[in-house]
Amino acid sequence: MLYQQAPQSSQPFVVTVIKEPVPHTTIMDVIFGSMALTAVLVAAALVLGGLLAVVLIRWNRSHPSGLGHMPSVSPLVAPRADRSSSPTR
């Protein structure tokens, strides 16, 4: 194990640390960043909502409702006369 040592200089040396300028964050940077994040989230929600709608519509069309299914609970859909348990007028 033979190591050679570098010759030592008798003169001192000075190290100067130069800091890089740090960009300041302004209120406009924060507003722009939050609006960009909101736009990305809204776009993702629209795409995923559209995909879910397509899947549900296709599934609903391929599985027509039969007599074994529960009736609609929507107030906008009138019950059919053949499924209605209420007396007729």
SETORBA-895128 format. One record per residue: x, y, z of N, C-alpha, C, CB in turn; residue in one letter; residue number from 1. Coordinates in nm, 4 decimals, always signed. Each point is the difference from the previous one (the first is absolute). Glycine has a CB too. Example, Ala and Ser with C-alpha at 12.3 -4.5 7.8 and 13.67 -1.06 7.14 Angstrom:
! SETORBA-895128
> n.c1, n.c2, n.c3, ca.c1, ca.c2, ca.c3, c.c1, c.c2, c.c3, cb.c1, cb.c2, cb.c3, type, seq
> +1.3190, -0.5690, +0.7800, -0.0890, +0.1190, +0.0000, +0.0900, +0.1200, +0.0000, -0.1892, -0.1173, +0.1246, A, 1
> +0.1542, +0.2223, -0.1966, +0.0820, +0.1190, +0.0060, -0.0770, +0.1090, +0.0730, +0.1184, -0.0628, -0.2145, S, 2
//
This chain:
! SETORBA-895128
> n.c1, n.c2, n.c3, ca.c1, ca.c2, ca.c3, c.c1, c.c2, c.c3, cb.c1, cb.c2, cb.c3, type, seq
> +0.0835, -0.1176, +0.0000, -0.0835, +0.1176, +0.0000, +0.0882, +0.1243, +0.0000, -0.1833, -0.1247, +0.1209, M, 1
> +0.2166, +0.1616, -0.2363, +0.0802, +0.1208, -0.0141, -0.0857, +0.1084, -0.0631, +0.2131, -0.1350, -0.0219, L, 2
> -0.2256, +0.2432, +0.0923, -0.0760, +0.1143, -0.0498, +0.0951, +0.1172, -0.0179, -0.2117, -0.0802, +0.1145, Y, 3
> +0.1934, +0.1497, -0.2213, +0.0801, +0.1196, -0.0195, -0.0827, +0.1200, +0.0412, +0.1306, -0.1072, -0.1882, Q, 4
> -0.0725, +0.1903, +0.2683, -0.0703, +0.1199, +0.0437, +0.0331, +0.1147, -0.0950, +0.0045, -0.0780, +0.2414, Q, 5
> -0.1061, +0.1587, -0.2666, +0.0210, +0.1170, -0.0843, +0.0855, +0.0999, +0.0759, -0.2208, -0.0363, -0.1187, A, 6
> +0.3090, +0.1061, +0.0503, +0.0805, +0.1005, +0.0711, -0.0892, +0.1113, +0.0523, +0.1987, -0.0530, -0.1445, P, 7
> -0.1717, +0.0936, +0.2669, -0.0828, +0.1008, +0.0637, +0.0523, +0.1392, -0.0317, -0.0574, -0.1614, +0.1829, Q, 8
> -0.0367, +0.2492, -0.2143, +0.0368, +0.1366, -0.0300, +0.0067, +0.0790, +0.1289, -0.1059, -0.0152, -0.2274, S, 9
> +0.1990, +0.1052, +0.2332, +0.0145, +0.0803, +0.1215, -0.0873, +0.1249, -0.0047, +0.2333, -0.0854, +0.0248, S, 10
> -0.2984, +0.1108, -0.1383, -0.0841, +0.1179, -0.0121, -0.1463, -0.0392, +0.0235, +0.1642, +0.1056, -0.1627, Q, 11
> -0.2373, -0.0272, +0.2422, -0.1424, -0.0295, +0.0218, -0.0822, +0.0362, -0.1245, +0.0288, +0.0412, +0.2486, P, 12
> -0.1431, -0.1009, -0.2598, -0.0882, +0.0335, -0.1123, -0.1365, +0.0396, +0.0569, +0.1232, -0.1604, -0.1577, F, 13
> -0.1935, +0.2426, +0.0845, -0.1278, +0.0545, +0.0436, -0.1095, -0.0574, -0.0893, +0.1100, +0.2138, +0.0848, V, 14
> -0.2180, -0.2605, -0.0207, -0.1155, -0.0520, -0.0722, -0.1125, +0.1017, +0.0147, +0.0693, -0.2435, +0.0389, V, 15
> -0.1224, +0.2871, -0.1506, -0.1110, +0.0943, +0.0017, -0.1253, -0.0735, -0.0465, +0.1548, +0.1982, -0.0437, T, 16
> -0.2559, -0.2018, +0.1297, -0.1258, -0.0660, -0.0337, -0.0926, +0.1043, -0.0611, +0.0272, -0.1715, +0.1870, V, 17
> -0.0688, +0.1444, -0.3095, -0.0893, +0.0925, -0.0704, -0.1380, -0.0635, -0.0028, +0.1894, +0.0952, -0.1430, I, 18
> -0.2855, -0.0263, +0.2015, -0.1379, -0.0503, +0.0027, -0.0693, +0.0355, -0.1299, -0.0091, +0.0221, +0.2505, K, 19
> -0.0644, -0.1200, -0.3024, -0.0779, +0.0261, -0.1201, -0.1241, +0.0796, +0.0392, +0.0852, -0.2124, -0.1112, E, 20
> -0.1277, +0.3015, +0.0249, -0.1200, +0.0766, +0.0338, -0.1224, -0.0918, +0.0052, +0.0999, +0.2054, -0.1078, P, 21
> -0.1808, -0.1859, +0.2095, -0.1204, -0.0803, +0.0193, -0.1184, +0.0795, -0.0541, +0.0976, -0.1168, +0.2054, V, 22
> -0.1752, +0.0567, -0.2958, -0.1164, +0.0742, -0.0504, -0.1039, +0.0159, +0.1113, +0.0411, -0.0883, -0.2343, P, 23
> -0.0965, +0.2059, +0.2429, -0.1001, +0.0268, +0.1026, -0.1375, -0.0444, -0.0493, +0.1362, +0.1945, +0.0868, H, 24
> -0.2138, -0.2510, +0.0026, -0.1358, -0.0418, -0.0334, -0.0942, +0.1160, +0.0278, +0.0521, -0.2429, +0.0529, T, 25
> -0.1202, +0.2865, -0.1564, -0.0935, +0.1105, +0.0158, -0.1413, -0.0552, +0.0140, +0.1505, +0.1532, -0.1336, T, 26
> -0.2439, -0.0662, +0.1647, -0.1398, -0.0412, +0.0141, -0.0551, -0.0463, -0.1346, -0.0306, +0.1621, +0.1911, I, 27
> +0.0804, -0.1051, -0.2993, -0.0445, -0.0419, -0.1328, +0.0469, -0.1426, -0.0306, +0.0054, +0.2401, -0.0767, M, 28
> +0.1123, -0.2776, +0.1241, +0.0477, -0.1374, -0.0175, -0.0901, -0.0979, +0.0733, +0.2347, +0.0840, -0.0235, D, 29
> -0.2756, -0.0470, +0.1432, -0.0877, -0.0870, +0.0789, -0.1370, -0.0118, -0.0662, +0.1221, +0.0656, +0.2104, V, 30
> -0.1766, +0.0467, -0.2562, -0.1314, -0.0022, -0.0647, +0.0056, -0.0803, -0.1294, -0.0546, +0.2236, +0.1009, I, 31
> +0.1585, -0.2025, -0.1810, +0.0128, -0.0749, -0.1247, +0.0140, -0.1501, +0.0272, +0.1067, +0.2008, -0.1076, F, 32
> -0.0281, -0.2365, +0.2066, +0.0175, -0.1411, +0.0347, -0.1288, -0.0644, +0.0483, +0.2351, +0.0501, +0.0578, G, 33
> -0.3117, +0.0208, +0.0229, -0.1256, -0.0560, +0.0497, -0.1034, -0.0122, -0.1108, +0.0483, +0.0979, +0.2237, S, 34
> -0.0505, -0.0012, -0.3151, -0.0944, -0.0083, -0.1126, +0.0382, -0.1147, -0.0941, -0.0418, +0.2488, +0.0162, M, 35
> +0.1711, -0.2682, -0.0377, +0.0451, -0.1095, -0.0861, -0.0351, -0.1349, +0.0620, +0.1870, +0.1444, -0.0865, A, 36
> -0.1666, -0.1582, +0.2168, -0.0351, -0.1243, +0.0685, -0.1501, -0.0243, -0.0057, +0.1974, +0.0280, +0.1514, L, 37
> -0.2762, +0.0760, -0.1330, -0.1452, -0.0132, -0.0084, -0.0429, -0.0417, -0.1402, -0.0252, +0.1734, +0.1794, T, 38
> +0.0856, -0.1157, -0.2807, -0.0339, -0.0347, -0.1386, +0.0328, -0.1457, -0.0288, +0.0419, +0.2369, -0.0698, A, 39
> +0.0705, -0.2846, +0.1181, +0.0377, -0.1401, -0.0208, -0.0983, -0.0925, +0.0704, +0.2416, +0.0665, -0.0195, V, 40
> -0.2804, -0.0334, +0.1419, -0.0946, -0.0839, +0.0735, -0.1381, -0.0005, -0.0654, +0.1269, +0.0481, +0.2097, L, 41
> -0.1720, +0.0670, -0.2581, -0.1300, +0.0074, -0.0675, +0.0032, -0.0812, -0.1295, -0.0411, +0.2285, +0.0998, V, 42
> +0.1491, -0.2176, -0.1752, +0.0120, -0.0764, -0.1242, -0.0006, -0.1499, +0.0284, +0.1289, +0.1891, -0.1036, A, 43
> -0.0577, -0.2306, +0.2061, +0.0024, -0.1423, +0.0357, -0.1384, -0.0470, +0.0446, +0.2417, +0.0211, +0.0670, A, 44
> -0.3122, +0.0619, +0.0088, -0.1344, -0.0359, +0.0448, -0.0962, -0.0116, -0.1178, +0.0441, +0.1148, +0.2179, A, 45
> -0.0333, -0.0248, -0.3154, -0.0867, -0.0067, -0.1179, +0.0275, -0.1260, -0.0824, -0.0083, +0.2508, -0.0047, L, 46
> +0.1344, -0.2835, -0.0128, +0.0342, -0.1196, -0.0773, -0.0489, -0.1260, +0.0718, +0.2015, +0.1185, -0.0953, V, 47
> -0.1736, -0.1278, +0.2248, -0.0439, -0.1184, +0.0747, -0.1517, -0.0075, +0.0098, +0.2124, +0.0078, +0.1302, L, 48
> -0.2797, +0.1053, -0.1142, -0.1464, +0.0019, +0.0028, -0.0590, -0.0427, -0.1325, +0.0085, +0.1808, +0.1686, G, 49
> +0.0500, -0.1350, -0.2790, -0.0463, -0.0409, -0.1321, +0.0187, -0.1488, -0.0232, +0.0539, +0.2265, -0.0838, G, 50
> +0.0604, -0.2789, +0.1247, +0.0235, -0.1445, -0.0139, -0.0989, -0.0810, +0.0836, +0.2426, +0.0461, -0.0423, L, 51
> -0.2674, -0.0007, +0.1644, -0.0956, -0.0707, +0.0852, -0.1403, +0.0061, -0.0593, +0.1405, +0.0533, +0.2010, L, 52
> -0.1772, +0.0609, -0.2583, -0.1319, +0.0131, -0.0619, -0.0147, -0.0958, -0.1180, -0.0088, +0.2404, +0.0720, A, 53
> +0.1118, -0.2491, -0.1557, -0.0046, -0.0917, -0.1145, -0.0135, -0.1438, +0.0474, +0.1394, +0.1592, -0.1347, V, 54
> -0.0623, -0.1963, +0.2355, -0.0065, -0.1375, +0.0518, -0.1383, -0.0294, +0.0577, +0.2467, +0.0067, +0.0502, V, 55
> -0.3013, +0.0856, +0.0267, -0.1310, -0.0234, +0.0613, -0.1114, -0.0041, -0.1039, +0.0817, +0.1121, +0.2071, L, 56
> -0.0747, -0.0251, -0.3083, -0.1035, -0.0006, -0.1041, +0.0055, -0.1293, -0.0793, +0.0109, +0.2501, -0.0149, I, 57
> +0.1090, -0.2948, -0.0211, +0.0117, -0.1261, -0.0747, -0.0459, -0.1181, +0.0843, +0.1908, +0.0960, -0.1306, R, 58
> -0.1558, -0.0948, +0.2591, -0.0414, -0.1100, +0.0871, -0.1516, -0.0006, +0.0157, +0.2199, +0.0116, +0.1224, W, 59
> -0.2785, +0.1069, -0.1086, -0.1446, +0.0100, +0.0174, -0.0730, -0.0458, -0.1260, +0.0329, +0.1898, +0.1613, N, 60
> +0.0205, -0.1576, -0.2795, -0.0640, -0.0413, -0.1247, +0.0144, -0.1501, -0.0243, +0.0447, +0.2272, -0.0926, R, 61
> +0.0625, -0.2858, +0.1396, +0.0192, -0.1433, -0.0216, -0.0711, -0.0846, +0.1051, +0.2189, +0.0518, -0.1054, S, 62
> -0.2656, +0.0085, +0.2118, -0.0736, -0.0700, +0.1052, -0.1363, +0.0676, +0.0179, +0.2169, -0.0682, +0.1167, H, 63
> -0.3134, +0.0368, -0.2021, -0.1306, +0.0655, +0.0132, -0.0674, -0.0411, +0.1308, -0.0234, +0.0062, -0.2511, P, 64
> -0.0548, +0.0852, +0.3037, -0.0660, -0.0289, +0.1272, -0.1101, -0.1029, -0.0229, +0.0520, +0.2326, +0.0864, S, 65
> -0.0621, -0.3233, +0.0074, -0.1012, -0.1046, -0.0084, -0.0947, +0.0110, +0.1173, +0.1595, -0.1502, -0.1213, G, 66
> -0.2438, +0.0512, +0.1364, -0.0971, +0.0041, +0.1098, +0.0675, -0.0201, +0.1351, -0.1752, -0.0863, -0.1556, L, 67
> +0.2931, +0.0287, +0.1576, +0.0675, -0.0253, +0.1269, +0.0689, +0.1219, +0.0583, +0.0309, -0.2301, -0.0758, G, 68
> -0.0260, +0.3371, -0.0004, +0.0677, +0.1190, +0.0489, -0.0954, +0.0875, +0.0800, +0.1549, -0.0084, -0.1961, H, 69
> -0.0960, +0.0897, +0.2823, -0.0800, +0.0911, +0.0807, -0.0540, +0.1124, -0.0870, +0.1369, -0.0555, +0.2036, M, 70
> -0.2508, +0.1112, -0.1712, -0.0561, +0.1101, -0.0788, +0.0801, +0.1277, +0.0214, -0.2277, -0.1043, +0.0154, P, 71
> +0.2102, +0.1976, -0.1051, +0.0687, +0.1278, +0.0103, -0.0521, +0.0775, +0.1195, +0.0350, +0.0043, -0.2481, S, 72
> +0.0544, +0.0649, +0.3154, -0.0394, +0.0823, +0.1141, +0.0026, +0.1480, -0.0365, +0.0896, -0.1747, +0.1564, V, 73
> -0.0702, +0.2033, -0.2825, +0.0055, +0.1384, -0.0437, -0.1409, +0.0600, -0.0007, +0.2056, -0.0497, -0.1393, S, 74
> -0.2217, +0.1722, +0.1900, -0.1318, +0.0632, -0.0040, -0.0379, +0.0437, -0.1414, +0.0345, +0.0762, +0.2351, P, 75
> +0.0613, -0.0765, -0.3274, -0.0269, +0.0423, -0.1364, -0.0508, -0.1144, -0.0872, +0.1754, +0.1736, +0.0264, L, 76
> -0.1620, -0.2956, +0.0208, -0.0420, -0.1160, -0.0777, -0.1271, -0.0548, +0.0623, +0.2387, -0.0541, -0.0676, V, 77
> -0.3453, +0.0528, -0.0104, -0.1271, -0.0519, +0.0506, +0.0056, -0.1530, +0.0004, -0.1258, +0.2043, -0.0871, A, 78
> +0.0704, -0.2660, +0.1900, +0.0002, -0.1469, +0.0030, -0.0911, -0.0556, -0.1083, +0.0469, +0.0037, +0.2466, P, 79
> -0.0107, -0.1182, -0.2992, -0.0820, -0.0645, -0.1021, -0.1237, -0.0612, +0.0635, +0.2043, -0.0462, -0.1386, R, 80
> -0.3080, +0.0352, +0.0602, -0.1257, -0.0523, +0.0526, +0.0116, -0.1485, +0.0339, -0.1244, +0.1707, -0.1345, A, 81
> +0.2058, -0.2458, +0.0555, +0.0096, -0.1438, +0.0258, +0.0875, -0.0309, +0.1211, -0.0325, -0.0403, -0.2435, D, 82
> +0.1171, +0.1344, +0.2871, +0.0844, -0.0242, +0.1164, -0.0514, +0.0734, +0.1239, +0.1945, -0.0309, -0.1535, R, 83
> -0.2879, +0.1187, +0.1343, -0.0463, +0.0834, +0.1112, -0.0842, -0.0837, +0.0962, +0.0025, +0.2048, -0.1486, S, 84
> +0.0244, -0.1868, +0.2771, -0.0800, -0.0702, +0.1010, -0.1102, +0.0874, +0.0540, +0.1978, -0.1348, +0.0600, S, 85
> -0.2013, +0.2629, -0.1033, -0.1034, +0.0885, +0.0478, -0.1275, -0.0215, -0.0816, +0.1738, +0.1681, +0.0740, S, 86
> -0.2900, -0.1469, -0.0117, -0.1259, -0.0203, -0.0729, -0.0189, +0.1049, -0.1077, -0.0998, -0.1020, +0.2037, P, 87
> +0.0323, +0.0656, -0.3077, -0.0252, +0.0952, -0.1089, -0.1179, +0.0874, +0.0348, +0.0925, -0.1605, -0.1681, T, 88
> -0.1014, +0.2763, +0.1066, -0.1084, +0.0933, +0.0313, -0.1215, -0.0272, -0.0784, +0.1633, +0.1667, +0.0554, R, 89
//
